[in-house]
Amino acid sequence: RQPSHHEAWTNSKRHPRLRGRHFELDDCRVWMRLMFWSARQVGLDQHRPFFKWYVRFISHFIAVYERQAPAYAAVEAEWSAD
């Protein structure tokens, strides 16, 4: 893991109870929802090949934080369409 991940987990701005805790599946799913929703807000979903690539990219990227999260990328992309 990158030093930046460690910095995020141990950041003094996090609640003391959460400080040092790694991001969990629910954190990752919310983050993916926000990424897909914001992409849709600016119209990136209108270019289907790009948006398909973007879902795969986020799926690959999120595995850095939580191994189970990639399986939820398509579900969270669909959630963002509502």
N, C-alpha and C positions, 0 to 999 in steps of 0.2 A: 504494500500500500504506500501511496505517496505521502510525504511529510504533510502536504496540505490536508489530507484526510485526517491525520492525527491532530492537526491544528483545529480542524472543525469539531472533532469529537471532544477535545479538551478545552474548547474555547471558554473563556471566563464569562462570556455573555450567556452561555447556556445555564439553565437552572442547575444548581449544585447537585440535585438528585439525578440529573441526566448527564452531567459532565462525565466524560470518559466512556459513555455508552455508545456503542456503534449504532449506525442506522439500521433499523430493522425493516422487515417486510412491509409493514403498514406505512412507515416513513417513505419507503421507495415507491410504493404504489401511489401515494398522494403526490409525490414529486413528479412521477410520470404523468399523472392526470394534468397537473399544471403545465408541463411541457407541451403535451398534445393540445390542450385547450388553448394555450397562448399561440401555438402554431396555427390553429384553426382561426383564431381571432384576426390574424393578419393575412389570412387567405392561403397559407401554404398547403392546405389540404386540397386546394383546387387543382394542383398539379399532381395527379395521382402517382406517377412514378416516383416523384420526390417524396411524397408523404409515405409511401410504402418503404422507401429507403430509410426515411427518418424513423419510422417505427422500429425497423431492424437495428438501426444505429443505437437508438435509446435502449433497446433490448440488450445489445452487446455491452453498452457502457454501464448500465445499472448493475451488471453482475459484479462490478468492482466493489459495490457496497453490500450486496445481498445476493447469494447464489440462487435463491428461489425466485427472485424478482423477474428475470427475463420471461418466464412463462406467463406473466400477467401483462406484458406490453400490449398485445393486441386487444385484450379486454379493456385496458385503460384508454387506449386510442379510441375504441368504440364508445366508452363512457363520455369522452370529450365531445362526441358528436351531438349529444342531447342538449 
